[in-house]
Structure formats: C-alpha cells, structure tokens
Amino acid sequence: MRSAIECPICASPKAKSLYLVKGADVVECYHCSMIYVPIPAPEFAKNNDSLGYYNYRSEFTSHLMTFNKRLEESEKYLGRMGRILDIGCVLGHMGEAARRRGWDVYVTDVSEFTVLEARKNFGLNGFISAPDKLAVKPGRFDLITMYDMMEHLSHPLDLLKDVRKALSSCGILHISTSNAQSWSAKIMGRHWYHLKPSEHLLYFTPETLRSCLERTGFEVLKIKSICTYMRINDILLRLERYSKKGARFLRTIARTLGISDWRVKIFTGEMQAWAQPAGIRKEQKTQPVKDILDIVCCSNCRSEIQLFEESEAICTQCELSFEVVMGVINFSKYAKHGKQKVIGSS
C-alpha cells in the first residue's frame, strides 16, 4: 500500500501495513524500515492537559529512582555535571531528580500545563516549546534528555537538528523510547503495550533510531535496553488493559500480602541511546600538576614536592628542583634554578 504521508525519516511514500489498531494504520517504510502512523487516530487531536496525570503524580518516588539511574549512567559518559535540558518534561519529575543531584536544570514541553506544573512544584526553569522545534541558542547544554517522547513526534529530524545545535561540543544526548524489536513487541504483536496510535506516532528499532540520529549530525555512542522502577500496584493497573478481572484479582492478592507498594526494576520493551555531536573533536583536558602532586613525591627522599611558577617541582625537604614541561614533571632532569626558590623557604 501507499501511505497517506511520507515516511518521517526518509520521505519515501511507500510503506506496508503492519497493524490496524483502534482504526489507525501502523505501517513500515519499504525504504528505511521505519514504523510509523501515517494518519493519527482522531482522538490524537484532543488536549486534556490537566487530565491523565493522576497516576503519573503517584509514581513520583518510582520516577526518582528511574531517573537517578539514567542520570548516573549519563554522567559517566559526560564525566561531570553541568547544565541539563529535559525535553518533554511532563510534570518535572526528571528535572527534580537532576536538581537533587546538583545539575543546573532547565525543562521544556509543548504543554503549557506541564511546564507550569514543573515550575510551581519544583521551582524549575522552563519554557514552552513549539511542536518539533527547540528555540535554544547554540552550545548551551551539556546534557539533553528526551525520555519517552520521540514516539510522539511527527517530524523528529527537525527537532534533533535543533538539539544538536543546542549541545556543547562535548555535550551528550540521552534518549529513551519504545523498541519495536524488543521481546515484548515480538511476542505481543498488535497487542503490544506501546502500540497507541492515538499518541505514539513513531516506533523505532535500534537500526532506525541510529539512522535517525546519524542523519541529524550525531555520532551514536551506545544503544541498549532500558529498565524502569515501578510499584507492583502500578504494574497491575497497566495489566487491566489486557484483563481487568485478572489484574484486579492480582491487585487484591498484592494488597493481602502487603506488597502493593514494593518497587521492582522491570524491562518494558524500551531502549536508550547516547549520542554526541559528530565531527567535533573533543578537547583533551590536561590534568594540572597540582593534582599530580597528591600522588607523586620526591624521587630522592620521598618527601612532598610543591610547584613553583608552573616550571619547577621542588622538594620541601631536600630542596631538589625538578623540571616541569607542559604540565609534566620530569624526575629524570633537575631544573636549572636553585634551592633558594623553594616555596616557603627563607
């Protein structure tokens, strides 16, 4: 069949139908294999901003655990903390997790309601974005997160190009989204939990996500599955989509056993990707000599050494003076200056 609109990734008009879900066709592009919804279901246009967030609010503690884990991993890639932008901030739970860790936090969303809630509840700096665009000056952020929002986009390439510009040269993008090649997607088929054509327009695989990032100027660092922390009660609430009686029975058992509020780590058919701007050589940070002084000592008497004018490392006991070249102490060569320049000597 020919889709009603072009593929949002490669612009090919040719696609084959995979599923018909709630009156909406889910198709796969013949050219790049991107899975997408060519015509969103009618209810997609509805905007019930203040509705549908009750469960999200109640999962705040679980969200903090989930986002802390994700931030911890991103900090390893970045090597530090700095300024972060959370795109698709919902009610600000991710931003609050980052703030508690010490990040300089900014949030944004297309929903005015959610941005104002994030500011009211957590005092986060934020702004309301136009759909598929990011109005940010170049090089302003060290980490940009896009959690569970790529699937909602109709023009992902446009937004990703803006995101790349907004990152610093050493910045990192961290994405999470559903994985159409996950075991849950393969087993459940058209009944897969993430198949929601009324709100999810795109369904990525690791290959199509990589292609999307590379087309927009990113170098992909890693793609892997992602877990989330959830209360047992919240997991069973989601199971009501498939069997209300069965899920309610299990919730009753969980309450009886007193485990409803237990939080467990589960995999929900999602993946994550880290990427950095491509074609930009990262600056190599030279460790200052003052940090090395905490490790090394005088090669003669094993006493502490001190730095003098960035050109000499001088022993505080035997007063030998070693040469320092481009921040590197050379213990095989004495400096030309004498012991009268030892720091603190009379």
C-alpha positions in Angstrom: 0.0 0.0 0.0 1.0 3.6 -0.3 0.9 5.6 2.9 -1.1 8.8 3.2 2.0 10.8 4.1 5.7 10.3 3.5 8.0 8.4 5.9 9.1 10.9 8.6 12.7 9.7 8.4 13.5 9.1 4.7 10.4 10.8 3.0 9.6 7.6 1.0 5.9 7.4 0.1 5.9 3.6 0.0 5.1 1.6 3.1 3.4 -1.7 4.0 0.7 -2.1 6.6 1.7 -3.9 9.8 -1.3 -3.5 12.1 -4.7 -1.8 12.3 -5.1 -0.6 15.9 -8.2 1.3 17.0 -8.9 2.5 13.5 -5.4 3.7 12.8 -2.9 2.0 10.4 0.6 1.3 11.6 2.9 0.9 8.7 6.6 0.1 7.9 8.6 2.1 5.4 9.8 0.0 2.4 12.9 2.1 2.1 14.3 2.6 5.7 12.1 0.2 7.7 10.8 3.0 10.0 7.5 2.0 11.6 5.0 4.9 11.9 1.4 6.0 11.9 0.6 7.8 8.6 -2.7 9.2 9.8 -3.1 9.7 13.6 -6.4 8.5 15.1 -9.0 11.3 15.6 -8.6 11.4 19.3 -4.9 12.4 18.9 -6.0 16.0 18.5 -7.7 16.1 21.9 -5.8 18.1 24.5 -6.7 17.2 28.0 -3.7 18.8 29.7 -4.8 18.5 33.3 -6.3 15.0 32.9 -4.4 11.7 32.8 -1.6 12.8 35.2 -3.0 11.4 38.4 -1.2 8.1 38.1 2.0 9.9 36.9 2.0 12.1 40.1 1.5 9.0 42.3 4.6 7.4 40.7 7.0 10.2 41.8 9.2 8.1 44.0 9.5 5.4 41.3 10.4 8.1 38.8 13.1 9.5 41.0 14.7 6.0 41.3 14.4 5.5 37.5 15.8 9.0 36.6 18.6 8.8 39.1 19.8 5.6 37.5 19.6 7.1 34.0 21.4 10.3 35.1 24.1 8.2 36.8 24.9 6.5 33.5 24.9 9.7 31.5 27.2 11.3 34.0 29.7 8.5 33.3 29.6 9.4 29.6 29.9 13.1 30.2 32.4 12.9 33.0 30.8 15.6 35.1 27.6 17.5 35.8 26.6 20.8 34.2 23.6 22.3 32.5 20.8 19.9 31.5 17.7 20.4 29.4 14.9 17.8 29.7 12.7 17.9 26.6 9.2 16.5 27.2 9.4 17.2 30.9 5.8 16.2 31.7 5.4 17.3 35.4 9.1 17.9 36.1 10.0 14.6 37.9 13.1 14.1 35.8 14.1 17.8 36.3 13.7 17.4 40.0 15.8 14.3 40.1 18.6 16.1 38.2 18.3 19.2 40.5 18.7 17.0 43.6 21.9 15.5 42.1 23.4 19.0 41.5 22.6 19.8 37.9 21.7 23.3 36.6 18.3 22.3 35.3 16.0 23.5 32.5 12.9 21.9 31.3 10.6 22.2 28.3 7.4 20.7 26.8 4.8 21.5 24.2 2.2 21.5 27.0 1.8 24.8 28.9 0.2 22.9 31.8 3.1 20.6 32.4 5.8 23.3 32.2 3.9 25.5 34.7 3.4 22.5 37.0 7.2 21.8 36.9 7.9 25.3 37.8 5.2 25.5 40.5 6.0 22.2 42.2 9.8 22.1 41.9 10.9 25.7 41.0 12.5 24.5 37.7 13.4 26.9 35.0 11.4 26.1 31.9 9.9 27.2 28.7 7.1 26.0 26.4 8.3 24.7 23.0 6.6 24.7 19.6 6.0 21.2 18.3 9.1 19.5 16.8 11.2 22.6 17.4 13.7 23.8 20.0 14.3 27.5 20.3 17.7 27.4 22.1 20.9 29.3 21.4 23.8 27.1 20.1 26.1 25.3 22.6 24.1 26.0 25.7 23.7 22.5 27.3 26.0 19.7 28.5 23.2 17.1 28.6 19.9 17.0 26.8 17.4 14.2 27.8 14.4 13.1 25.7 12.7 10.4 27.7 9.6 8.7 26.3 8.8 11.5 23.9 10.4 10.6 20.5 7.5 8.3 19.7 5.2 11.3 20.0 6.9 13.4 17.2 5.7 13.9 13.7 9.0 15.5 12.5 11.8 14.0 14.6 14.6 15.1 12.3 13.7 18.8 12.7 13.9 18.6 16.5 17.0 16.5 16.6 18.8 19.1 14.4 17.9 21.8 16.9 19.0 19.5 19.7 22.4 19.0 18.2 22.9 22.8 17.9 21.9 23.3 21.5 24.5 20.9 22.8 28.0 22.0 23.7 30.8 20.4 21.6 31.4 17.9 24.4 27.7 17.5 25.2 25.6 14.3 25.3 22.1 13.5 24.2 20.3 10.7 26.0 17.1 9.2 24.5 14.7 6.6 25.7 11.9 5.2 23.5 10.0 2.0 22.8 11.8 -0.7 20.9 9.8 -2.4 18.1 12.3 -5.2 18.1 12.0 -6.0 21.8 10.9 -9.4 23.0 7.6 -8.0 24.3 6.9 -6.4 20.9 7.6 -9.6 19.1 5.5 -11.8 21.4 2.5 -9.4 21.8 2.3 -8.2 18.2 -0.6 -5.8 17.7 -1.4 -6.1 21.4 1.9 -4.6 22.4 1.5 -2.1 25.2 3.4 0.7 23.4 1.1 0.4 20.3 -1.0 3.5 20.9 -1.7 5.2 17.6 -3.7 7.9 19.3 -0.5 9.3 20.9 2.5 7.3 19.6 3.3 8.1 16.0 6.7 6.5 15.7 8.0 3.1 16.6 11.8 2.8 16.5 14.2 -0.1 16.3 17.8 0.2 17.2 18.6 0.4 13.5 16.1 3.2 12.7 17.0 5.1 15.8 20.6 5.0 14.9 19.8 6.1 11.3 17.7 9.0 12.7 20.5 10.2 14.9 23.2 9.9 12.2 21.0 11.8 9.7 20.9 14.7 12.0 24.6 15.0 12.8 25.0 12.7 15.8 27.6 10.0 16.5 25.9 7.2 18.4 27.8 6.1 21.4 25.6 3.2 22.6 22.2 1.8 22.2 20.9 -0.8 24.7 17.7 -1.8 26.6 16.5 0.3 29.5 14.7 -0.6 32.7 12.3 1.4 34.9 11.3 1.2 38.5 7.6 0.6 39.2 5.3 -0.2 42.1 3.7 -3.6 41.9 0.3 -2.0 42.1 1.1 0.3 39.1 2.3 -2.7 37.1 -1.0 -4.5 37.7 -3.0 -1.3 36.9 -1.4 -1.4 33.4 -2.3 -5.1 33.0 -6.0 -4.1 33.2 -5.6 -3.2 29.5 -5.5 -6.9 28.8 -7.6 -8.4 31.5 -9.5 -6.3 34.0 -10.7 -9.2 36.1 -7.3 -10.9 36.2 -5.4 -7.7 37.0 -7.9 -6.8 39.8 -7.6 -10.3 41.2 -3.8 -9.9 41.3 -4.1 -6.5 42.9 -6.2 -8.0 45.7 -3.6 -10.6 46.3 -0.9 -8.0 46.4 -2.8 -5.9 48.9 -3.4 -9.0 51.0 0.3 -9.9 51.0 1.2 -6.2 51.7 3.4 -5.9 48.6 1.4 -3.4 46.6 3.9 -0.6 47.3 7.0 -2.7 46.7 9.1 -1.2 43.8 10.8 -3.5 41.3 13.0 -3.0 38.3 11.4 -4.2 35.1 12.0 -4.1 31.4 9.1 -2.7 29.4 10.2 -3.1 25.8 12.1 0.2 25.7 15.7 1.1 24.7 18.0 4.0 25.3 20.7 5.7 23.2 23.5 8.0 24.0 24.8 10.3 21.2 27.2 13.2 20.8 27.6 15.8 18.0 29.5 14.2 15.2 32.5 15.7 13.5 33.6 17.7 16.5 36.9 16.7 18.1 36.6 16.7 21.9 39.1 18.8 23.8 41.6 16.7 25.7 41.7 18.1 29.2 45.2 18.2 30.6 45.4 17.3 34.3 47.0 20.2 36.2 50.3 19.5 38.0 48.7 20.4 41.3 46.5 17.3 41.1 49.5 15.1 40.3 51.3 16.5 43.4 48.8 14.5 45.5 50.2 11.3 44.0 53.9 11.8 43.4 56.8 12.6 45.8 60.5 13.5 45.6 62.5 10.7 43.8 65.4 11.4 46.1 64.0 11.5 49.7 60.3 10.5 49.1 59.1 13.8 50.7 56.3 16.1 49.5 57.0 18.3 46.5 55.5 21.7 45.6 55.0 23.5 42.4 56.9 26.8 41.6 55.6 29.0 38.8 54.4 26.0 36.7 58.0 25.3 35.7 59.5 23.6 38.7 58.5 20.9 41.2 60.6 21.4 44.3 61.1 19.0 47.3 60.1 20.6 50.6 62.8 18.6 52.5 65.9 18.1 50.4 65.1 21.0 48.2 65.8 19.3 44.9 64.2 21.1 42.0 62.7 19.0 39.1 61.8 20.4 35.6 58.2 20.7 34.6 57.4 20.7 30.9 53.8 21.3 29.6 52.4 20.3 32.9 54.5 17.1 33.2 57.0 16.6 36.0 60.3 15.2 34.7 62.0 13.3 37.6 65.0 12.4 35.3 66.0 16.0 34.9 66.8 18.7 37.6 65.6 22.2 36.9 68.2 25.0 36.4 67.1 27.0 39.4 68.5 26.5 42.9 67.0 25.7 46.2 66.6 29.4 47.1 63.3 29.2 45.2 61.7 26.5 47.3 58.3 27.6 48.3 58.2 28.7 51.9 62.0 28.7 52.4 63.8 31.7 53.9 
